[in-house]
Amino acid sequence: MNGSWADFFPYFAGAFKIIVLGIVAYLAIKWHFDEERRVREAEGAVFDTPSAMKKLSMIFAFIAFFVVLIVLVVYATNWVLY
């Protein structure tokens, strides 16, 4: 190991892949829920809006999940490669 870019590439590529796939999965699930909400509102169903505390807790959980996932990917990659 001489500290070249090839030693660190698997870490960054794996973390980038996990981040992108996580964001895309989140947006796909969100789109489906929003579409269902739009259809139900067109039918006349009434929804309550989530509170600010619930939104903040969901954002925190989302960020914490991906930070833990990135750390696990880095350590697993290190364990597999070396």
PDB file of N, CA, C and O in Angstrom, chain B, residues numbered from 101:
ATOM      1  N   MET B 101       0.841  -1.181   0.000  1.00  0.00           N
ATOM      2  CA  MET B 101       0.000   0.000   0.000  1.00  0.00           C
ATOM      3  C   MET B 101       0.881   1.236   0.000  1.00  0.00           C
ATOM      4  O   MET B 101       1.606   1.506   0.957  1.00  0.00           O
ATOM      5  N   ASN B 102       0.802   1.964  -1.072  1.00  0.00           N
ATOM      6  CA  ASN B 102       1.641   3.152  -1.184  1.00  0.00           C
ATOM      7  C   ASN B 102       0.838   4.441  -1.120  1.00  0.00           C
ATOM      8  O   ASN B 102       1.389   5.512  -1.376  1.00  0.00           O
ATOM      9  N   GLY B 103      -0.427   4.375  -0.791  1.00  0.00           N
ATOM     10  CA  GLY B 103      -1.229   5.584  -0.657  1.00  0.00           C
ATOM     11  C   GLY B 103      -1.742   6.136  -1.967  1.00  0.00           C
ATOM     12  O   GLY B 103      -2.079   7.317  -2.048  1.00  0.00           O
ATOM     13  N   SER B 104      -1.809   5.314  -2.990  1.00  0.00           N
ATOM     14  CA  SER B 104      -2.302   5.810  -4.279  1.00  0.00           C
ATOM     15  C   SER B 104      -3.822   5.891  -4.259  1.00  0.00           C
ATOM     16  O   SER B 104      -4.473   5.432  -3.321  1.00  0.00           O
ATOM     17  N   TRP B 105      -4.370   6.482  -5.308  1.00  0.00           N
ATOM     18  CA  TRP B 105      -5.830   6.648  -5.386  1.00  0.00           C
ATOM     19  C   TRP B 105      -6.535   5.304  -5.474  1.00  0.00           C
ATOM     20  O   TRP B 105      -7.701   5.196  -5.092  1.00  0.00           O
ATOM     21  N   ALA B 106      -5.861   4.290  -5.963  1.00  0.00           N
ATOM     22  CA  ALA B 106      -6.478   2.978  -6.115  1.00  0.00           C
ATOM     23  C   ALA B 106      -6.766   2.325  -4.763  1.00  0.00           C
ATOM     24  O   ALA B 106      -7.641   1.464  -4.660  1.00  0.00           O
ATOM     25  N   ASP B 107      -6.042   2.728  -3.743  1.00  0.00           N
ATOM     26  CA  ASP B 107      -6.293   2.180  -2.413  1.00  0.00           C
ATOM     27  C   ASP B 107      -7.569   2.733  -1.806  1.00  0.00           C
ATOM     28  O   ASP B 107      -8.234   2.047  -1.030  1.00  0.00           O
ATOM     29  N   PHE B 108      -7.919   3.966  -2.151  1.00  0.00           N
ATOM     30  CA  PHE B 108      -9.077   4.618  -1.554  1.00  0.00           C
ATOM     31  C   PHE B 108     -10.313   4.582  -2.438  1.00  0.00           C
ATOM     32  O   PHE B 108     -11.413   4.864  -1.961  1.00  0.00           O
ATOM     33  N   PHE B 109     -10.165   4.246  -3.706  1.00  0.00           N
ATOM     34  CA  PHE B 109     -11.289   4.264  -4.632  1.00  0.00           C
ATOM     35  C   PHE B 109     -12.450   3.370  -4.194  1.00  0.00           C
ATOM     36  O   PHE B 109     -13.594   3.818  -4.272  1.00  0.00           O
ATOM     37  N   PRO B 110     -12.227   2.136  -3.739  1.00  0.00           N
ATOM     38  CA  PRO B 110     -13.370   1.303  -3.326  1.00  0.00           C
ATOM     39  C   PRO B 110     -14.198   1.918  -2.212  1.00  0.00           C
ATOM     40  O   PRO B 110     -15.416   1.739  -2.174  1.00  0.00           O
ATOM     41  N   TYR B 111     -13.556   2.640  -1.305  1.00  0.00           N
ATOM     42  CA  TYR B 111     -14.300   3.288  -0.228  1.00  0.00           C
ATOM     43  C   TYR B 111     -15.239   4.354  -0.780  1.00  0.00           C
ATOM     44  O   TYR B 111     -16.427   4.380  -0.458  1.00  0.00           O
ATOM     45  N   PHE B 112     -14.697   5.217  -1.600  1.00  0.00           N
ATOM     46  CA  PHE B 112     -15.507   6.313  -2.132  1.00  0.00           C
ATOM     47  C   PHE B 112     -16.563   5.816  -3.107  1.00  0.00           C
ATOM     48  O   PHE B 112     -17.695   6.298  -3.089  1.00  0.00           O
ATOM     49  N   ALA B 113     -16.208   4.859  -3.958  1.00  0.00           N
ATOM     50  CA  ALA B 113     -17.173   4.337  -4.925  1.00  0.00           C
ATOM     51  C   ALA B 113     -18.301   3.596  -4.217  1.00  0.00           C
ATOM     52  O   ALA B 113     -19.465   3.740  -4.591  1.00  0.00           O
ATOM     53  N   GLY B 114     -17.972   2.813  -3.207  1.00  0.00           N
ATOM     54  CA  GLY B 114     -19.004   2.088  -2.468  1.00  0.00           C
ATOM     55  C   GLY B 114     -19.918   3.028  -1.709  1.00  0.00           C
ATOM     56  O   GLY B 114     -21.137   2.856  -1.718  1.00  0.00           O
ATOM     57  N   ALA B 115     -19.340   4.020  -1.052  1.00  0.00           N
ATOM     58  CA  ALA B 115     -20.149   4.983  -0.313  1.00  0.00           C
ATOM     59  C   ALA B 115     -21.017   5.796  -1.265  1.00  0.00           C
ATOM     60  O   ALA B 115     -22.189   6.038  -0.974  1.00  0.00           O
ATOM     61  N   PHE B 116     -20.463   6.220  -2.393  1.00  0.00           N
ATOM     62  CA  PHE B 116     -21.225   6.983  -3.384  1.00  0.00           C
ATOM     63  C   PHE B 116     -22.389   6.158  -3.924  1.00  0.00           C
ATOM     64  O   PHE B 116     -23.499   6.666  -4.078  1.00  0.00           O
ATOM     65  N   LYS B 117     -22.133   4.900  -4.206  1.00  0.00           N
ATOM     66  CA  LYS B 117     -23.168   4.011  -4.720  1.00  0.00           C
ATOM     67  C   LYS B 117     -24.301   3.854  -3.708  1.00  0.00           C
ATOM     68  O   LYS B 117     -25.475   3.927  -4.074  1.00  0.00           O
ATOM     69  N   ILE B 118     -23.959   3.641  -2.453  1.00  0.00           N
ATOM     70  CA  ILE B 118     -24.973   3.492  -1.411  1.00  0.00           C
ATOM     71  C   ILE B 118     -25.784   4.778  -1.259  1.00  0.00           C
ATOM     72  O   ILE B 118     -27.006   4.731  -1.124  1.00  0.00           O
ATOM     73  N   ILE B 119     -25.110   5.918  -1.280  1.00  0.00           N
ATOM     74  CA  ILE B 119     -25.805   7.194  -1.138  1.00  0.00           C
ATOM     75  C   ILE B 119     -26.770   7.415  -2.293  1.00  0.00           C
ATOM     76  O   ILE B 119     -27.932   7.756  -2.074  1.00  0.00           O
ATOM     77  N   VAL B 120     -26.301   7.225  -3.512  1.00  0.00           N
ATOM     78  CA  VAL B 120     -27.153   7.458  -4.688  1.00  0.00           C
ATOM     79  C   VAL B 120     -28.330   6.494  -4.701  1.00  0.00           C
ATOM     80  O   VAL B 120     -29.461   6.914  -4.943  1.00  0.00           O
ATOM     81  N   LEU B 121     -28.096   5.234  -4.451  1.00  0.00           N
ATOM     82  CA  LEU B 121     -29.196   4.271  -4.437  1.00  0.00           C
ATOM     83  C   LEU B 121     -30.187   4.572  -3.319  1.00  0.00           C
ATOM     84  O   LEU B 121     -31.392   4.403  -3.502  1.00  0.00           O
ATOM     85  N   GLY B 122     -29.699   5.011  -2.175  1.00  0.00           N
ATOM     86  CA  GLY B 122     -30.588   5.372  -1.073  1.00  0.00           C
ATOM     87  C   GLY B 122     -31.455   6.569  -1.410  1.00  0.00           C
ATOM     88  O   GLY B 122     -32.653   6.569  -1.126  1.00  0.00           O
ATOM     89  N   ILE B 123     -30.863   7.586  -2.011  1.00  0.00           N
ATOM     90  CA  ILE B 123     -31.628   8.779  -2.383  1.00  0.00           C
ATOM     91  C   ILE B 123     -32.666   8.446  -3.434  1.00  0.00           C
ATOM     92  O   ILE B 123     -33.810   8.890  -3.339  1.00  0.00           O
ATOM     93  N   VAL B 124     -32.284   7.671  -4.432  1.00  0.00           N
ATOM     94  CA  VAL B 124     -33.220   7.299  -5.492  1.00  0.00           C
ATOM     95  C   VAL B 124     -34.352   6.435  -4.937  1.00  0.00           C
ATOM     96  O   VAL B 124     -35.507   6.611  -5.325  1.00  0.00           O
ATOM     97  N   ALA B 125     -34.038   5.514  -4.043  1.00  0.00           N
ATOM     98  CA  ALA B 125     -35.082   4.680  -3.440  1.00  0.00           C
ATOM     99  C   ALA B 125     -36.030   5.531  -2.615  1.00  0.00           C
ATOM    100  O   ALA B 125     -37.243   5.327  -2.653  1.00  0.00           O
ATOM    101  N   TYR B 126     -35.483   6.484  -1.867  1.00  0.00           N
ATOM    102  CA  TYR B 126     -36.325   7.380  -1.075  1.00  0.00           C
ATOM    103  C   TYR B 126     -37.263   8.182  -1.970  1.00  0.00           C
ATOM    104  O   TYR B 126     -38.454   8.298  -1.682  1.00  0.00           O
ATOM    105  N   LEU B 127     -36.730   8.731  -3.048  1.00  0.00           N
ATOM    106  CA  LEU B 127     -37.560   9.531  -3.953  1.00  0.00           C
ATOM    107  C   LEU B 127     -38.625   8.675  -4.650  1.00  0.00           C
ATOM    108  O   LEU B 127     -39.739   9.146  -4.877  1.00  0.00           O
ATOM    109  N   ALA B 128     -38.297   7.440  -4.988  1.00  0.00           N
ATOM    110  CA  ALA B 128     -39.281   6.560  -5.625  1.00  0.00           C
ATOM    111  C   ALA B 128     -40.421   6.234  -4.660  1.00  0.00           C
ATOM    112  O   ALA B 128     -41.592   6.273  -5.038  1.00  0.00           O
ATOM    113  N   ILE B 129     -40.075   5.916  -3.425  1.00  0.00           N
ATOM    114  CA  ILE B 129     -41.110   5.615  -2.432  1.00  0.00           C
ATOM    115  C   ILE B 129     -41.946   6.852  -2.153  1.00  0.00           C
ATOM    116  O   ILE B 129     -43.169   6.765  -2.046  1.00  0.00           O
ATOM    117  N   LYS B 130     -41.292   8.008  -2.034  1.00  0.00           N
ATOM    118  CA  LYS B 130     -42.006   9.258  -1.784  1.00  0.00           C
ATOM    119  C   LYS B 130     -42.966   9.563  -2.933  1.00  0.00           C
ATOM    120  O   LYS B 130     -44.100   9.981  -2.697  1.00  0.00           O
ATOM    121  N   TRP B 131     -42.523   9.359  -4.166  1.00  0.00           N
ATOM    122  CA  TRP B 131     -43.385   9.624  -5.317  1.00  0.00           C
ATOM    123  C   TRP B 131     -44.636   8.749  -5.262  1.00  0.00           C
ATOM    124  O   TRP B 131     -45.736   9.227  -5.537  1.00  0.00           O
ATOM    125  N   HIS B 132     -44.477   7.475  -4.911  1.00  0.00           N
ATOM    126  CA  HIS B 132     -45.635   6.589  -4.844  1.00  0.00           C
ATOM    127  C   HIS B 132     -46.613   7.024  -3.753  1.00  0.00           C
ATOM    128  O   HIS B 132     -47.826   6.997  -3.962  1.00  0.00           O
ATOM    129  N   PHE B 133     -46.098   7.421  -2.602  1.00  0.00           N
ATOM    130  CA  PHE B 133     -46.979   7.908  -1.546  1.00  0.00           C
ATOM    131  C   PHE B 133     -47.674   9.204  -1.946  1.00  0.00           C
ATOM    132  O   PHE B 133     -48.862   9.383  -1.677  1.00  0.00           O
ATOM    133  N   ASP B 134     -46.937  10.108  -2.589  1.00  0.00           N
ATOM    134  CA  ASP B 134     -47.536  11.373  -3.031  1.00  0.00           C
ATOM    135  C   ASP B 134     -48.599  11.138  -4.097  1.00  0.00           C
ATOM    136  O   ASP B 134     -49.626  11.816  -4.122  1.00  0.00           O
ATOM    137  N   GLU B 135     -48.351  10.189  -4.962  1.00  0.00           N
ATOM    138  CA  GLU B 135     -49.327   9.871  -6.011  1.00  0.00           C
ATOM    139  C   GLU B 135     -50.605   9.294  -5.396  1.00  0.00           C
ATOM    140  O   GLU B 135     -51.711   9.647  -5.805  1.00  0.00           O
ATOM    141  N   GLU B 136     -50.445   8.407  -4.415  1.00  0.00           N
ATOM    142  CA  GLU B 136     -51.614   7.850  -3.738  1.00  0.00           C
ATOM    143  C   GLU B 136     -52.382   8.947  -2.994  1.00  0.00           C
ATOM    144  O   GLU B 136     -53.613   8.967  -2.993  1.00  0.00           O
ATOM    145  N   ARG B 137     -51.642   9.851  -2.367  1.00  0.00           N
ATOM    146  CA  ARG B 137     -52.284  10.970  -1.665  1.00  0.00           C
ATOM    147  C   ARG B 137     -53.068  11.843  -2.648  1.00  0.00           C
ATOM    148  O   ARG B 137     -54.185  12.268  -2.354  1.00  0.00           O
ATOM    149  N   ARG B 138     -52.475  12.108  -3.820  1.00  0.00           N
ATOM    150  CA  ARG B 138     -53.146  12.932  -4.823  1.00  0.00           C
ATOM    151  C   ARG B 138     -54.438  12.274  -5.295  1.00  0.00           C
ATOM    152  O   ARG B 138     -55.456  12.947  -5.458  1.00  0.00           O
ATOM    153  N   VAL B 139     -54.400  10.973  -5.514  1.00  0.00           N
ATOM    154  CA  VAL B 139     -55.592  10.257  -5.966  1.00  0.00           C
ATOM    155  C   VAL B 139     -56.660  10.261  -4.883  1.00  0.00           C
ATOM    156  O   VAL B 139     -57.836  10.479  -5.174  1.00  0.00           O
ATOM    157  N   ARG B 140     -56.267  10.023  -3.646  1.00  0.00           N
ATOM    158  CA  ARG B 140     -57.253  10.016  -2.556  1.00  0.00           C
ATOM    159  C   ARG B 140     -57.840  11.395  -2.306  1.00  0.00           C
ATOM    160  O   ARG B 140     -59.026  11.515  -1.999  1.00  0.00           O
ATOM    161  N   GLU B 141     -57.029  12.436  -2.434  1.00  0.00           N
ATOM    162  CA  GLU B 141     -57.553  13.791  -2.269  1.00  0.00           C
ATOM    163  C   GLU B 141     -58.521  14.138  -3.390  1.00  0.00           C
ATOM    164  O   GLU B 141     -59.488  14.868  -3.172  1.00  0.00           O
ATOM    165  N   ALA B 142     -58.268  13.617  -4.591  1.00  0.00           N
ATOM    166  CA  ALA B 142     -59.192  13.846  -5.701  1.00  0.00           C
ATOM    167  C   ALA B 142     -60.525  13.146  -5.443  1.00  0.00           C
ATOM    168  O   ALA B 142     -61.571  13.606  -5.900  1.00  0.00           O
ATOM    169  N   GLU B 143     -60.484  12.028  -4.706  1.00  0.00           N
ATOM    170  CA  GLU B 143     -61.716  11.314  -4.359  1.00  0.00           C
ATOM    171  C   GLU B 143     -62.441  11.960  -3.182  1.00  0.00           C
ATOM    172  O   GLU B 143     -63.599  11.636  -2.919  1.00  0.00           O
ATOM    173  N   GLY B 144     -61.773  12.871  -2.470  1.00  0.00           N
ATOM    174  CA  GLY B 144     -62.418  13.569  -1.375  1.00  0.00           C
ATOM    175  C   GLY B 144     -61.945  13.165  -0.003  1.00  0.00           C
ATOM    176  O   GLY B 144     -62.488  13.650   0.989  1.00  0.00           O
ATOM    177  N   ALA B 145     -60.957  12.298   0.100  1.00  0.00           N
ATOM    178  CA  ALA B 145     -60.429  11.907   1.407  1.00  0.00           C
ATOM    179  C   ALA B 145     -59.616  13.057   1.991  1.00  0.00           C
ATOM    180  O   ALA B 145     -58.962  13.794   1.254  1.00  0.00           O
ATOM    181  N   VAL B 146     -59.656  13.215   3.315  1.00  0.00           N
ATOM    182  CA  VAL B 146     -58.956  14.297   3.982  1.00  0.00           C
ATOM    183  C   VAL B 146     -57.772  13.722   4.750  1.00  0.00           C
ATOM    184  O   VAL B 146     -57.904  12.723   5.459  1.00  0.00           O
ATOM    185  N   PHE B 147     -56.613  14.362   4.603  1.00  0.00           N
ATOM    186  CA  PHE B 147     -55.404  13.929   5.288  1.00  0.00           C
ATOM    187  C   PHE B 147     -54.968  15.010   6.262  1.00  0.00           C
ATOM    188  O   PHE B 147     -55.137  16.201   6.002  1.00  0.00           O
ATOM    189  N   ASP B 148     -54.407  14.585   7.381  1.00  0.00           N
ATOM    190  CA  ASP B 148     -53.806  15.558   8.285  1.00  0.00           C
ATOM    191  C   ASP B 148     -52.333  15.701   7.916  1.00  0.00           C
ATOM    192  O   ASP B 148     -51.695  14.730   7.508  1.00  0.00           O
ATOM    193  N   THR B 149     -51.805  16.887   8.056  1.00  0.00           N
ATOM    194  CA  THR B 149     -50.403  17.125   7.723  1.00  0.00           C
ATOM    195  C   THR B 149     -49.529  16.795   8.929  1.00  0.00           C
ATOM    196  O   THR B 149     -49.912  17.076  10.065  1.00  0.00           O
ATOM    197  N   PRO B 150     -48.357  16.201   8.692  1.00  0.00           N
ATOM    198  CA  PRO B 150     -47.478  15.864   9.809  1.00  0.00           C
ATOM    199  C   PRO B 150     -46.920  17.124  10.469  1.00  0.00           C
ATOM    200  O   PRO B 150     -46.736  18.151   9.816  1.00  0.00           O
ATOM    201  N   SER B 151     -46.658  17.029  11.757  1.00  0.00           N
ATOM    202  CA  SER B 151     -46.138  18.169  12.497  1.00  0.00           C
ATOM    203  C   SER B 151     -44.665  18.396  12.162  1.00  0.00           C
ATOM    204  O   SER B 151     -44.009  17.542  11.566  1.00  0.00           O
ATOM    205  N   ALA B 152     -44.169  19.550  12.553  1.00  0.00           N
ATOM    206  CA  ALA B 152     -42.768  19.888  12.293  1.00  0.00           C
ATOM    207  C   ALA B 152     -41.833  18.939  13.037  1.00  0.00           C
ATOM    208  O   ALA B 152     -40.776  18.581  12.517  1.00  0.00           O
ATOM    209  N   MET B 153     -42.207  18.532  14.236  1.00  0.00           N
ATOM    210  CA  MET B 153     -41.368  17.615  15.016  1.00  0.00           C
ATOM    211  C   MET B 153     -41.273  16.260  14.321  1.00  0.00           C
ATOM    212  O   MET B 153     -40.203  15.650  14.298  1.00  0.00           O
ATOM    213  N   LYS B 154     -42.366  15.789  13.763  1.00  0.00           N
ATOM    214  CA  LYS B 154     -42.351  14.510  13.055  1.00  0.00           C
ATOM    215  C   LYS B 154     -41.485  14.608  11.802  1.00  0.00           C
ATOM    216  O   LYS B 154     -40.740  13.678  11.489  1.00  0.00           O
ATOM    217  N   LYS B 155     -41.577  15.718  11.090  1.00  0.00           N
ATOM    218  CA  LYS B 155     -40.748  15.900   9.899  1.00  0.00           C
ATOM    219  C   LYS B 155     -39.266  15.933  10.265  1.00  0.00           C
ATOM    220  O   LYS B 155     -38.448  15.307   9.592  1.00  0.00           O
ATOM    221  N   LEU B 156     -38.915  16.659  11.328  1.00  0.00           N
ATOM    222  CA  LEU B 156     -37.519  16.732  11.755  1.00  0.00           C
ATOM    223  C   LEU B 156     -36.990  15.375  12.204  1.00  0.00           C
ATOM    224  O   LEU B 156     -35.845  15.025  11.917  1.00  0.00           O
ATOM    225  N   SER B 157     -37.815  14.616  12.902  1.00  0.00           N
ATOM    226  CA  SER B 157     -37.367  13.296  13.348  1.00  0.00           C
ATOM    227  C   SER B 157     -37.175  12.346  12.167  1.00  0.00           C
ATOM    228  O   SER B 157     -36.267  11.515  12.177  1.00  0.00           O
ATOM    229  N   MET B 158     -38.019  12.467  11.165  1.00  0.00           N
ATOM    230  CA  MET B 158     -37.853  11.637   9.970  1.00  0.00           C
ATOM    231  C   MET B 158     -36.581  11.998   9.213  1.00  0.00           C
ATOM    232  O   MET B 158     -35.876  11.114   8.726  1.00  0.00           O
ATOM    233  N   ILE B 159     -36.284  13.288   9.110  1.00  0.00           N
ATOM    234  CA  ILE B 159     -35.064  13.729   8.443  1.00  0.00           C
ATOM    235  C   ILE B 159     -33.840  13.253   9.221  1.00  0.00           C
ATOM    236  O   ILE B 159     -32.876  12.774   8.623  1.00  0.00           O
ATOM    237  N   PHE B 160     -33.869  13.379  10.548  1.00  0.00           N
ATOM    238  CA  PHE B 160     -32.751  12.927  11.372  1.00  0.00           C
ATOM    239  C   PHE B 160     -32.537  11.421  11.225  1.00  0.00           C
ATOM    240  O   PHE B 160     -31.399  10.967  11.103  1.00  0.00           O
ATOM    241  N   ALA B 161     -33.609  10.655  11.238  1.00  0.00           N
ATOM    242  CA  ALA B 161     -33.498   9.202  11.091  1.00  0.00           C
ATOM    243  C   ALA B 161     -32.922   8.834   9.724  1.00  0.00           C
ATOM    244  O   ALA B 161     -32.111   7.915   9.614  1.00  0.00           O
ATOM    245  N   PHE B 162     -33.341   9.547   8.697  1.00  0.00           N
ATOM    246  CA  PHE B 162     -32.851   9.306   7.341  1.00  0.00           C
ATOM    247  C   PHE B 162     -31.352   9.562   7.259  1.00  0.00           C
ATOM    248  O   PHE B 162     -30.608   8.753   6.705  1.00  0.00           O
ATOM    249  N   ILE B 163     -30.910  10.686   7.809  1.00  0.00           N
ATOM    250  CA  ILE B 163     -29.490  11.035   7.772  1.00  0.00           C
ATOM    251  C   ILE B 163     -28.676  10.063   8.620  1.00  0.00           C
ATOM    252  O   ILE B 163     -27.613   9.613   8.191  1.00  0.00           O
ATOM    253  N   ALA B 164     -29.158   9.736   9.813  1.00  0.00           N
ATOM    254  CA  ALA B 164     -28.439   8.819  10.690  1.00  0.00           C
ATOM    255  C   ALA B 164     -28.295   7.443  10.055  1.00  0.00           C
ATOM    256  O   ALA B 164     -27.244   6.813  10.171  1.00  0.00           O
ATOM    257  N   PHE B 165     -29.344   6.973   9.384  1.00  0.00           N
ATOM    258  CA  PHE B 165     -29.297   5.679   8.724  1.00  0.00           C
ATOM    259  C   PHE B 165     -28.194   5.651   7.666  1.00  0.00           C
ATOM    260  O   PHE B 165     -27.437   4.683   7.585  1.00  0.00           O
ATOM    261  N   PHE B 166     -28.101   6.706   6.857  1.00  0.00           N
ATOM    262  CA  PHE B 166     -27.100   6.703   5.797  1.00  0.00           C
ATOM    263  C   PHE B 166     -25.689   6.919   6.324  1.00  0.00           C
ATOM    264  O   PHE B 166     -24.735   6.422   5.728  1.00  0.00           O
ATOM    265  N   VAL B 167     -25.533   7.640   7.413  1.00  0.00           N
ATOM    266  CA  VAL B 167     -24.202   7.777   8.005  1.00  0.00           C
ATOM    267  C   VAL B 167     -23.732   6.418   8.522  1.00  0.00           C
ATOM    268  O   VAL B 167     -22.585   6.030   8.297  1.00  0.00           O
ATOM    269  N   VAL B 168     -24.598   5.708   9.203  1.00  0.00           N
ATOM    270  CA  VAL B 168     -24.250   4.376   9.703  1.00  0.00           C
ATOM    271  C   VAL B 168     -23.972   3.427   8.541  1.00  0.00           C
ATOM    272  O   VAL B 168     -23.040   2.625   8.600  1.00  0.00           O
ATOM    273  N   LEU B 169     -24.767   3.516   7.501  1.00  0.00           N
ATOM    274  CA  LEU B 169     -24.574   2.660   6.338  1.00  0.00           C
ATOM    275  C   LEU B 169     -23.239   2.936   5.651  1.00  0.00           C
ATOM    276  O   LEU B 169     -22.555   2.004   5.229  1.00  0.00           O
ATOM    277  N   ILE B 170     -22.870   4.194   5.539  1.00  0.00           N
ATOM    278  CA  ILE B 170     -21.589   4.542   4.919  1.00  0.00           C
ATOM    279  C   ILE B 170     -20.436   4.023   5.758  1.00  0.00           C
ATOM    280  O   ILE B 170     -19.473   3.480   5.217  1.00  0.00           O
ATOM    281  N   VAL B 171     -20.519   4.181   7.059  1.00  0.00           N
ATOM    282  CA  VAL B 171     -19.458   3.682   7.934  1.00  0.00           C
ATOM    283  C   VAL B 171     -19.346   2.168   7.817  1.00  0.00           C
ATOM    284  O   VAL B 171     -18.238   1.635   7.758  1.00  0.00           O
ATOM    285  N   LEU B 172     -20.470   1.472   7.784  1.00  0.00           N
ATOM    286  CA  LEU B 172     -20.430   0.016   7.635  1.00  0.00           C
ATOM    287  C   LEU B 172     -19.832  -0.399   6.301  1.00  0.00           C
ATOM    288  O   LEU B 172     -19.075  -1.368   6.240  1.00  0.00           O
ATOM    289  N   VAL B 173     -20.157   0.315   5.234  1.00  0.00           N
ATOM    290  CA  VAL B 173     -19.592  -0.009   3.920  1.00  0.00           C
ATOM    291  C   VAL B 173     -18.089   0.187   3.932  1.00  0.00           C
ATOM    292  O   VAL B 173     -17.355  -0.644   3.396  1.00  0.00           O
ATOM    293  N   VAL B 174     -17.618   1.265   4.530  1.00  0.00           N
ATOM    294  CA  VAL B 174     -16.174   1.512   4.576  1.00  0.00           C
ATOM    295  C   VAL B 174     -15.470   0.414   5.364  1.00  0.00           C
ATOM    296  O   VAL B 174     -14.447  -0.102   4.913  1.00  0.00           O
ATOM    297  N   TYR B 175     -15.992   0.047   6.525  1.00  0.00           N
ATOM    298  CA  TYR B 175     -15.349  -1.000   7.314  1.00  0.00           C
ATOM    299  C   TYR B 175     -15.454  -2.373   6.662  1.00  0.00           C
ATOM    300  O   TYR B 175     -14.514  -3.165   6.729  1.00  0.00           O
ATOM    301  N   ALA B 176     -16.582  -2.659   6.035  1.00  0.00           N
ATOM    302  CA  ALA B 176     -16.720  -3.955   5.344  1.00  0.00           C
ATOM    303  C   ALA B 176     -15.778  -4.025   4.153  1.00  0.00           C
ATOM    304  O   ALA B 176     -15.179  -5.068   3.891  1.00  0.00           O
ATOM    305  N   THR B 177     -15.645  -2.922   3.434  1.00  0.00           N
ATOM    306  CA  THR B 177     -14.722  -2.906   2.297  1.00  0.00           C
ATOM    307  C   THR B 177     -13.285  -3.097   2.782  1.00  0.00           C
ATOM    308  O   THR B 177     -12.510  -3.826   2.164  1.00  0.00           O
ATOM    309  N   ASN B 178     -12.940  -2.457   3.863  1.00  0.00           N
ATOM    310  CA  ASN B 178     -11.605  -2.611   4.423  1.00  0.00           C
ATOM    311  C   ASN B 178     -11.364  -4.057   4.851  1.00  0.00           C
ATOM    312  O   ASN B 178     -10.285  -4.606   4.630  1.00  0.00           O
ATOM    313  N   TRP B 179     -12.367  -4.662   5.461  1.00  0.00           N
ATOM    314  CA  TRP B 179     -12.231  -6.044   5.925  1.00  0.00           C
ATOM    315  C   TRP B 179     -12.101  -7.015   4.740  1.00  0.00           C
ATOM    316  O   TRP B 179     -11.314  -7.959   4.802  1.00  0.00           O
ATOM    317  N   VAL B 180     -12.869  -6.788   3.660  1.00  0.00           N
ATOM    318  CA  VAL B 180     -12.842  -7.691   2.514  1.00  0.00           C
ATOM    319  C   VAL B 180     -11.554  -7.522   1.717  1.00  0.00           C
ATOM    320  O   VAL B 180     -10.957  -8.512   1.293  1.00  0.00           O
ATOM    321  N   LEU B 181     -11.122  -6.296   1.512  1.00  0.00           N
ATOM    322  CA  LEU B 181      -9.957  -6.060   0.659  1.00  0.00           C
ATOM    323  C   LEU B 181      -8.615  -6.355   1.346  1.00  0.00           C
ATOM    324  O   LEU B 181      -7.646  -6.762   0.704  1.00  0.00           O
ATOM    325  N   TYR B 182      -8.587  -6.141   2.649  1.00  0.00           N
ATOM    326  CA  TYR B 182      -7.296  -6.281   3.321  1.00  0.00           C
ATOM    327  C   TYR B 182      -7.401  -7.316   4.381  1.00  0.00           C
ATOM    328  O   TYR B 182      -6.422  -7.593   5.073  1.00  0.00           O
TER     329      TYR B 182
END
